[in-house]
Amino acid sequence: MMRLPRFRYLAPGSVAEAAAALADLGPEAAVLAGGTDLFPNMKRRQQTPATVVALRGIAALRARAIDPARGLTLGALTRLSAIEHDAGIAAAWPALARAASLVATPPLRNMGTIGGNLCLDTRCSYYDQSHEWRAAIGYCMKKEGETCWVAPSSPRCWAVSSSDTAPVLCALGAEVTLASTAGERRIPASELFADDGIAYLTRRRDEILTSVHVPPPAEGERSAYVKLRRRGSFDFPVLGVAVRARLDAGGTVTSASIFVGGTGSRPQEARAAAELLTGRVLDAAAIREAAGLIAHIAKPMQNTDFTLGWRKAVAREYAARALRELVAGNGAAANHASGS
């Protein structure tokens, strides 16, 4: 049985107290939201904080509100299950509701939070193993070692972003608020992430992600999310495609945003595909061309589930599925599980 290491537990009653604790403790502290990612990582000794700063006692971080003019505001501790079952979110931002519903299992969604899912640790087949397994190969660059076993000659870590909600929120043009002892700052969700498997967040160590803000949908706006994973009831995404597009009365795309998750250290924007679709009707030809451009940026490496060749082959099909879901007006895109 893998047990948690010894650690000090702090339960601040406010964001200010939590920020002060993080500023004082520095890199020896970890932020605890739902714990569905942090605690398993601690059991495997992937993360070994001396102190855990728990946010669960801060009621303000559980706020959730929909305003017709301002859009959706989610406190960082909003449960994924609450997002999944919120009829207002499903109606206005269906891709977000669907992405939340595809995270892990119902018990984990009842514990997991939107803030925690956004800040989810990057994953890799060489990193997400027991301490003994990692010790046997000399560890890896992400923790205790010097080599990235995915690309041994590379100077960087290639662990992948495995958040379901991150690519969706990026596609929706969401913003996040970060708080520290120096004050607050609000940035686009897409700027929260960095293209590095180790330093994968731009959030500073003394900052807390306090809220997520999603703009109200424009007239004719649709969104969709599809996810590839081996087990349809549980696994992290091997590929996730999030699409948002605005269509006029004739079905012509007037604006679009597309992000891909599960293939890079951060959600990857398919800007060329979005530009190709703008000004066109989403017919079979447009979908085929755009899917090719989306698949082109989804360049998987041998660091997660399924064979590398198969993942490359199906990227185009999953991109097309997301676009077809968008055409159908069914933002609650189907979850697909396949084997290879």
Backbone hydrogen bonds in HBPLUS format (Angstrom, degrees):
<---DONOR---> <-ACCEPTOR-->    atom                        ^
c    i                          cat <-CA-CA->   ^        H-A-AA   ^      H-
h    n   atom  resd res      DA  || num        DHA   H-A  angle D-A-AA Bond
n    s   type  num  typ     dist DA aas  dist angle  dist       angle   num
A0008-ARG N   A0050-ALA O   2.81 MM  42  6.12 169.6  1.82 147.1 149.7     1
A0052-VAL N   A0008-ARG O   2.73 MM  44  6.15 160.0  1.77 169.1 174.6     2
A0010-LEU N   A0052-VAL O   2.88 MM  42  6.11 174.3  1.88 168.5 167.7     3
A0054-ALA N   A0010-LEU O   2.82 MM  44  6.00 165.3  1.84 167.7 164.6     4
A0018-ALA N   A0014-SER O   3.03 MM   4  6.30 161.1  2.07 149.0 154.4     5
A0019-ALA N   A0015-VAL O   2.82 MM   4  6.01 161.6  1.86 154.4 159.4     6
A0020-ALA N   A0016-ALA O   2.98 MM   4  6.14 155.0  2.04 144.3 151.2     7
A0021-ALA N   A0017-GLU O   2.99 MM   4  6.23 153.1  2.06 145.9 153.0     8
A0022-LEU N   A0018-ALA O   3.01 MM   4  6.31 159.7  2.05 151.0 155.8     9
A0023-ALA N   A0019-ALA O   2.94 MM   4  6.14 158.3  1.99 148.4 154.6    10
A0024-ASP N   A0020-ALA O   2.99 MM   4  6.13 147.1  2.10 142.3 150.9    11
A0025-LEU N   A0021-ALA O   2.87 MM   4  6.00 156.6  1.93 152.0 158.3    12
A0026-GLY N   A0022-LEU O   2.95 MM   4  5.72 152.3  2.02 145.0 150.4    13
A0029-ALA N   A0026-GLY O   3.24 MM   3  6.12 160.5  2.28 128.5 129.7    14
A0050-ALA N   A0028-GLU O   2.86 MM  22  5.35 131.8  2.10 136.5 151.1    15
A0051-THR N   A0028-GLU O   3.17 MM  23  6.39 155.3  2.23 155.0 155.4    16
A0030-ALA N   A0051-THR O   2.99 MM  21  6.49 143.6  2.13 152.1 163.6    17
A0053-VAL N   A0030-ALA O   2.81 MM  23  6.06 169.9  1.82 166.7 170.3    18
A0032-LEU N   A0053-VAL O   2.90 MM  21  5.76 165.6  1.92 140.5 137.9    19
A0055-LEU N   A0032-LEU O   2.95 MM  23  6.05 164.2  1.97 168.7 166.9    20
A0039-PHE N   A0035-GLY O   3.23 MM   4  5.51 155.2  2.30 126.6 133.6    21
A0041-ASN N   A0037-ASP O   3.21 MM   4  6.31 157.2  2.26 146.3 153.2    22
A0042-MET N   A0038-LEU O   2.86 MM   4  6.14 147.8  1.97 151.0 161.1    23
A0043-LYS N   A0039-PHE O   2.94 MM   4  6.21 153.3  2.01 151.2 158.4    24
A0044-ARG N   A0040-PRO O   3.10 MM   4  6.38 145.8  2.22 143.4 151.8    25
A0046-GLN N   A0041-ASN O   2.80 MM   5  5.06 148.7  1.90 161.8 157.2    26
A0047-GLN N   A0041-ASN O   3.42 MM   6  5.65 152.9  2.50 109.0 109.9    27
A0045-ARG N   A0042-MET O   2.99 MM   3  4.72 155.1  2.05  99.0 106.1    28
A0058-ILE N   A0055-LEU O   2.93 MM   3  5.68 166.0  1.94 135.3 136.2    29
A0061-LEU N   A0058-ILE O   3.12 MM   3  5.87 156.0  2.18 120.7 126.9    30
A0062-ARG N   A0059-ALA O   2.98 MM   3  5.57 164.6  2.01 122.9 125.4    31
A0077-LEU N   A0061-LEU O   2.74 MM  16  5.22 151.0  1.83 141.8 146.9    32
A0075-GLY N   A0063-ALA O   2.64 MM  12  4.86 153.0  1.71 170.6 160.7    33
A0065-ALA N   A0073-THR O   2.98 MM   8  5.30 159.5  2.02 151.1 156.2    34
A0073-THR N   A0065-ALA O   2.87 MM   8  5.30 164.8  1.89 161.2 164.7    35
A0067-ASP N   A0071-GLY O   2.78 MM   4  4.97 167.1  1.79 144.1 148.7    36
A0071-GLY N   A0067-ASP O   2.66 MM   4  4.97 153.9  1.73 148.5 150.6    37
A0072-LEU N   A0214-VAL O   2.84 MM 142  4.95 151.4  1.92 149.2 155.0    38
A0214-VAL N   A0072-LEU O   2.79 MM 142  4.95 163.0  1.82 146.7 152.7    39
A0074-LEU N   A0212-VAL O   2.85 MM 138  5.07 164.7  1.87 151.2 156.1    40
A0212-VAL N   A0074-LEU O   2.79 MM 138  5.07 152.6  1.86 146.2 155.7    41
A0078-THR N   A0075-GLY O   2.95 MM   3  5.50 162.8  1.98 126.0 126.7    42
A0076-ALA N   A0210-THR O   2.89 MM 134  4.99 152.7  1.97 131.3 125.7    43
A0115-GLY N   A0076-ALA O   2.93 MM  39  4.30 154.2  2.00 138.9 135.0    44
A0114-ILE N   A0078-THR O   2.99 MM  36  5.86 146.4  2.10 157.0 166.9    45
A0082-ALA N   A0079-ARG O   3.06 MM   3  5.17 127.6  2.35  97.2 110.6    46
A0083-ILE N   A0079-ARG O   3.27 MM   4  6.71 150.9  2.36 146.9 153.9    47
A0080-LEU N   A0112-GLY O   2.99 MM  32  5.86 156.7  2.04 141.5 142.5    48
A0084-GLU N   A0080-LEU O   2.91 MM   4  6.14 159.7  1.95 149.0 155.2    49
A0081-SER N   A0109-ARG O   3.12 MM  28  5.06 145.4  2.24 131.3 122.4    50
A0085-HIS N   A0081-SER O   3.09 MM   4  6.21 150.1  2.18 142.6 148.3    51
A0086-ASP N   A0083-ILE O   3.38 MM   3  5.27 162.8  2.41 101.7 106.7    52
A0090-ALA N   A0086-ASP O   3.01 MM   4  6.29 164.4  2.03 155.5 160.3    53
A0091-ALA N   A0087-ALA O   2.99 MM   4  6.12 146.4  2.11 142.8 151.0    54
A0092-ALA N   A0088-GLY O   3.14 MM   4  6.28 161.3  2.18 145.4 149.7    55
A0093-TRP N   A0089-ILE O   2.69 MM   4  5.27 156.3  1.75 147.5 156.0    56
A0096-LEU N   A0093-TRP O   3.01 MM   3  5.61 131.3  2.25 116.0 127.6    57
A0097-ALA N   A0093-TRP O   3.35 MM   4  6.75 159.5  2.39 152.9 158.6    58
A0098-ARG N   A0094-PRO O   2.95 MM   4  6.10 159.9  1.99 150.0 155.8    59
A0099-ALA N   A0095-ALA O   2.88 MM   4  6.00 160.2  1.92 143.8 149.5    60
A0100-ALA N   A0096-LEU O   3.00 MM   4  6.18 164.6  2.03 151.4 155.2    61
A0101-SER N   A0097-ALA O   3.08 MM   4  6.26 147.4  2.19 139.3 148.3    62
A0101-SER N   A0098-ARG O   3.07 MM   3  5.02 116.4  2.49  92.9 108.7    63
A0102-LEU N   A0098-ARG O   3.15 MM   4  6.40 123.6  2.48 141.9 155.9    64
A0102-LEU N   A0099-ALA O   3.12 MM   3  5.23 145.6  2.24 100.5 110.7    65
A0103-VAL N   A0100-ALA O   3.38 MM   3  5.59 168.7  2.40 107.3 110.4    66
A0108-LEU N   A0105-THR O   3.05 MM   3  5.31 117.0  2.46 106.0 121.4    67
A0109-ARG N   A0105-THR O   2.85 MM   4  6.11 152.3  1.92 158.2 167.6    68
A0110-ASN N   A0106-PRO O   2.94 MM   4  6.13 137.9  2.12 146.5 157.4    69
A0111-MET N   A0108-LEU O   3.12 MM   3  5.10 142.0  2.27  95.4 106.4    70
A0112-GLY N   A0108-LEU O   2.60 MM   4  5.70 166.0  1.62 157.9 163.0    71
A0117-ASN N   A0113-THR O   2.91 MM   4  6.11 155.7  1.97 147.5 154.0    72
A0118-LEU N   A0114-ILE O   3.06 MM   4  6.22 152.4  2.14 143.0 149.8    73
A0119-CYS N   A0115-GLY O   3.10 MM   4  6.29 149.0  2.20 142.6 150.9    74
A0120-LEU N   A0117-ASN O   3.41 MM   3  4.97 163.5  2.44  97.9  99.8    75
A0123-ARG N   A0160-VAL O   2.84 MM  37  5.24 158.8  1.89 143.4 145.7    76
A0160-VAL N   A0123-ARG O   2.78 MM  37  5.24 150.7  1.86 157.1 149.3    77
A0127-TYR N   A0124-CYS O   3.04 MM   3  5.10 145.7  2.16 102.0 112.4    78
A0128-ASP N   A0124-CYS O   2.88 MM   4  5.88 176.0  1.89 167.3 166.7    79
A0125-SER N   A0303-ASN O   2.90 MM 178  5.09 139.1  2.07 113.9 124.7    80
A0129-GLN N   A0127-TYR O   2.87 MM   2  5.59 137.7  2.05 103.7  91.4    81
A0134-ARG N   A0130-SER O   3.05 MM   4  6.35 167.0  2.07 156.7 159.5    82
A0135-ALA N   A0131-HIS O   2.88 MM   4  6.03 150.1  1.97 144.7 153.7    83
A0136-ALA N   A0132-GLU O   3.05 MM   4  6.24 145.2  2.18 142.2 150.5    84
A0137-ILE N   A0134-ARG O   3.27 MM   3  5.52 141.8  2.43 101.1 110.6    85
A0139-TYR N   A0134-ARG O   2.61 MM   5  4.61 152.7  1.68 159.0 150.0    86
A0138-GLY N   A0135-ALA O   3.10 MM   3  5.00 160.4  2.14 103.3 108.8    87
A0143-LYS N   A0140-CYS O   3.09 MM   3  5.72 142.2  2.24 116.3 125.4    88
A0145-GLY N   A0140-CYS O   2.79 MM   5  4.16 134.6  1.99 147.1 132.5    89
A0141-MET N   A0147-THR O   2.85 MM   6  4.82 140.9  2.00 120.0 121.4    90
A0151-ALA N   A0148-CYS O   3.10 MM   3  5.56 129.4  2.37 109.1 120.3    91
A0154-SER N   A0151-ALA O   2.79 MM   3  5.39 164.7  1.81 129.6 134.6    92
A0197-GLY N   A0157-CYS O   3.17 MM  40  4.81 154.2  2.24 133.4 127.6    93
A0161-SER N   A0264-GLY O   2.74 MM 103  6.09 166.6  1.76 150.0 147.7    94
A0262-GLY N   A0161-SER O   3.13 MM 101  5.43 129.4  2.39 150.7 164.7    95
A0169-LEU N   A0165-THR O   2.91 MM   4  6.06 169.8  1.92 161.1 163.4    96
A0170-CYS N   A0166-ALA O   3.00 MM   4  6.18 154.7  2.07 152.4 159.7    97
A0171-ALA N   A0167-PRO O   2.97 MM   4  6.12 157.7  2.02 142.3 148.2    98
A0172-LEU N   A0168-VAL O   2.91 MM   4  6.16 146.6  2.02 149.6 159.6    99
A0174-ALA N   A0169-LEU O   2.98 MM   5  5.27 165.8  2.00 166.6 163.0   100
A0173-GLY N   A0170-CYS O   3.15 MM   3  5.28 158.6  2.20 104.4 110.8   101
A0189-ALA N   A0174-ALA O   2.83 MM  15  5.51 173.6  1.84 135.5 133.7   102
A0175-GLU N   A0213-HIS O   2.78 MM  38  5.08 155.1  1.84 146.6 155.3   103
A0213-HIS N   A0175-GLU O   2.73 MM  38  5.08 166.1  1.75 158.1 158.2   104
A0176-VAL N   A0187-ILE O   2.84 MM  11  5.63 158.8  1.88 165.4 170.5   105
A0187-ILE N   A0176-VAL O   2.99 MM  11  5.63 155.2  2.06 160.5 163.0   106
A0177-THR N   A0211-SER O   2.96 MM  34  5.29 160.0  2.00 143.4 147.0   107
A0210-THR N   A0177-THR O   2.89 MM  33  5.69 155.9  1.95 152.5 160.3   108
A0178-LEU N   A0185-ARG O   2.85 MM   7  5.41 169.0  1.86 163.7 167.0   109
A0185-ARG N   A0178-LEU O   2.92 MM   7  5.41 148.8  2.01 151.1 160.5   110
A0179-ALA N   A0208-ILE O   2.84 MM  29  5.19 161.4  1.88 144.6 149.4   111
A0208-ILE N   A0179-ALA O   2.80 MM  29  5.19 150.6  1.88 144.3 154.2   112
A0180-SER N   A0183-GLY O   2.89 MM   3  5.31 148.8  1.99 145.5 155.8   113
A0183-GLY N   A0180-SER O   3.07 MM   3  5.31 163.3  2.10 108.9 114.3   114
A0191-GLU N   A0188-PRO O   2.88 MM   3  5.37 147.2  1.99 112.5 122.4   115
A0192-LEU N   A0189-ALA O   3.04 MM   3  5.30 163.4  2.07 111.1 116.0   116
A0202-THR N   A0192-LEU O   2.79 MM  10  5.20 159.6  1.83 136.1 138.7   117
A0194-ALA N   A0200-TYR O   2.89 MM   6  4.70 161.1  1.93 116.4 118.5   118
A0196-ASP N   A0194-ALA O   2.92 MM   2  5.65 136.6  2.11 103.1  90.6   119
A0207-GLU N   A0204-ARG O   2.98 MM   3  5.25 164.0  2.01 117.2 119.3   120
A0221-GLU N   A0218-ALA O   3.04 MM   3  5.37 149.1  2.14 139.4 134.9   121
A0247-LEU N   A0220-GLY O   2.94 MM  27  5.07 169.7  1.95 129.1 129.4   122
A0222-ARG N   A0245-ALA O   2.77 MM  23  5.50 157.7  1.82 160.8 168.1   123
A0245-ALA N   A0222-ARG O   2.98 MM  23  5.50 159.6  2.02 147.5 153.6   124
A0224-ALA N   A0243-VAL O   2.89 MM  19  5.32 150.6  1.98 150.0 156.8   125
A0243-VAL N   A0224-ALA O   2.92 MM  19  5.32 167.1  1.94 156.8 159.4   126
A0226-VAL N   A0241-VAL O   3.09 MM  15  5.44 154.5  2.16 143.4 150.7   127
A0241-VAL N   A0226-VAL O   2.97 MM  15  5.44 158.3  2.02 149.4 156.5   128
A0336-HIS N   A0227-LYS O   3.26 MM 109  6.15 160.9  2.30 164.1 169.9   129
A0228-LEU N   A0239-LEU O   2.81 MM  11  5.12 163.2  1.83 159.5 161.9   130
A0238-VAL N   A0228-LEU O   2.80 MM  10  5.56 173.2  1.80 163.2 165.2   131
A0234-PHE N   A0231-ARG O   3.21 MM   3  5.77 174.3  2.21 122.0 123.7   132
A0240-GLY N   A0261-GLY O   2.92 MM  21  4.75 147.9  2.02 134.7 130.7   133
A0261-GLY N   A0240-GLY O   2.74 MM  21  4.75 164.4  1.76 143.2 148.3   134
A0242-ALA N   A0259-PHE O   2.90 MM  17  5.31 179.2  1.90 170.2 170.0   135
A0259-PHE N   A0242-ALA O   2.98 MM  17  5.31 159.5  2.02 148.7 155.4   136
A0244-ARG N   A0257-SER O   2.89 MM  13  5.24 154.3  1.95 158.7 164.8   137
A0257-SER N   A0244-ARG O   2.80 MM  13  5.24 148.1  1.90 157.4 160.6   138
A0246-ARG N   A0255-SER O   2.88 MM   9  5.31 160.5  1.91 150.9 153.0   139
A0254-THR N   A0246-ARG O   2.72 MM   8  5.56 167.8  1.73 161.2 165.7   140
A0248-ASP N   A0252-THR O   2.91 MM   4  5.47 156.7  1.96 147.7 153.0   141
A0251-GLY N   A0248-ASP O   2.95 MM   3  5.32 166.1  1.97 117.4 121.2   142
A0253-VAL N   A0280-ARG O   2.88 MM  27  5.61 173.1  1.89 145.2 145.1   143
A0279-GLY N   A0253-VAL O   2.64 MM  26  5.31 169.5  1.65 152.4 156.3   144
A0270-ALA N   A0258-ILE O   2.86 MM  12  5.31 166.6  1.87 140.2 144.9   145
A0260-VAL N   A0268-GLN O   2.73 MM   8  5.05 154.6  1.80 142.8 151.5   146
A0268-GLN N   A0260-VAL O   2.82 MM   8  5.05 163.0  1.85 152.2 152.4   147
A0274-ALA N   A0270-ALA O   3.15 MM   4  6.47 158.2  2.20 150.3 156.5   148
A0275-GLU N   A0271-ARG O   2.91 MM   4  6.15 158.1  1.96 153.5 159.4   149
A0276-LEU N   A0272-ALA O   2.94 MM   4  6.11 150.0  2.03 142.0 150.4   150
A0277-LEU N   A0273-ALA O   3.09 MM   4  6.33 151.2  2.18 146.4 152.9   151
A0278-THR N   A0274-ALA O   3.18 MM   4  6.35 142.0  2.33 142.1 151.5   152
A0280-ARG N   A0277-LEU O   2.97 MM   3  5.39 153.1  2.04 141.6 139.0   153
A0283-ASP N   A0281-VAL O   2.77 MM   2  5.63 133.5  1.99 110.3  95.3   154
A0287-ILE N   A0283-ASP O   2.97 MM   4  6.18 165.1  1.99 159.8 164.4   155
A0288-ARG N   A0284-ALA O   2.95 MM   4  6.08 158.3  1.99 145.2 151.3   156
A0289-GLU N   A0285-ALA O   3.01 MM   4  6.24 164.2  2.03 151.8 155.4   157
A0290-ALA N   A0286-ALA O   2.92 MM   4  6.05 168.8  1.94 152.6 156.2   158
A0291-ALA N   A0287-ILE O   2.84 MM   4  5.86 159.0  1.88 149.1 155.4   159
A0292-GLY N   A0288-ARG O   3.19 MM   4  6.38 148.6  2.30 140.6 147.7   160
A0293-LEU N   A0289-GLU O   3.25 MM   4  6.64 149.9  2.35 144.3 151.8   161
A0293-LEU N   A0290-ALA O   3.07 MM   3  5.12 117.6  2.48  96.1 111.2   162
A0294-ILE N   A0290-ALA O   2.90 MM   4  6.21 154.9  1.96 154.0 161.5   163
A0295-ALA N   A0291-ALA O   2.90 MM   4  6.05 164.8  1.92 148.5 152.7   164
A0296-HIS N   A0292-GLY O   3.06 MM   4  6.15 135.5  2.26 133.1 144.7   165
A0297-ILE N   A0294-ILE O   3.22 MM   3  5.68 133.9  2.44 106.4 116.4   166
A0298-ALA N   A0295-ALA O   3.20 MM   3  4.98 128.4  2.48  90.2 104.1   167
A0299-LYS N   A0297-ILE O   3.01 MM   2  5.67 121.2  2.37 109.6  93.2   168
A0303-ASN N   A0301-MET O   2.77 MM   2  5.54 137.1  1.95 106.9  93.7   169
A0311-ARG N   A0307-THR O   3.07 MM   4  6.32 162.4  2.10 155.1 160.0   170
A0312-LYS N   A0308-LEU O   3.08 MM   4  6.35 156.8  2.14 151.4 157.3   171
A0313-ALA N   A0309-GLY O   3.04 MM   4  6.25 151.1  2.13 141.7 149.8   172
A0314-VAL N   A0310-TRP O   3.01 MM   4  6.27 150.8  2.10 153.9 160.2   173
A0318-TYR N   A0314-VAL O   2.98 MM   4  6.26 161.5  2.02 161.1 165.6   174
A0319-ALA N   A0315-ALA O   3.04 MM   4  6.20 150.8  2.13 145.4 153.4   175
A0320-ALA N   A0316-ARG O   3.02 MM   4  6.27 155.5  2.08 146.0 152.5   176
A0321-ARG N   A0317-GLU O   2.92 MM   4  6.20 148.1  2.02 143.8 153.0   177
A0322-ALA N   A0318-TYR O   3.11 MM   4  6.34 155.9  2.17 143.8 148.6   178
A0323-LEU N   A0319-ALA O   3.23 MM   4  6.54 157.9  2.28 146.3 151.7   179
A0324-ARG N   A0320-ALA O   2.87 MM   4  6.11 153.7  1.94 150.3 158.1   180
A0325-GLU N   A0321-ARG O   2.89 MM   4  6.10 153.7  1.96 149.1 156.0   181
A0326-LEU N   A0322-ALA O   3.08 MM   4  6.34 147.0  2.19 139.5 148.5   182
A0327-VAL N   A0323-LEU O   3.02 MM   4  6.35 155.0  2.08 146.9 152.7   183
A0328-ALA N   A0324-ARG O   2.98 MM   4  6.23 154.7  2.05 146.7 153.4   184
A0330-ASN N   A0325-GLU O   3.13 MM   5  5.50 149.7  2.23 164.9 162.1   185
A0329-GLY N   A0326-LEU O   3.00 MM   3  5.11 147.8  2.10 100.2 110.5   186
A0333-ALA N   A0331-GLY O   2.68 MM   2  5.27 135.8  1.87 107.9  93.1   187
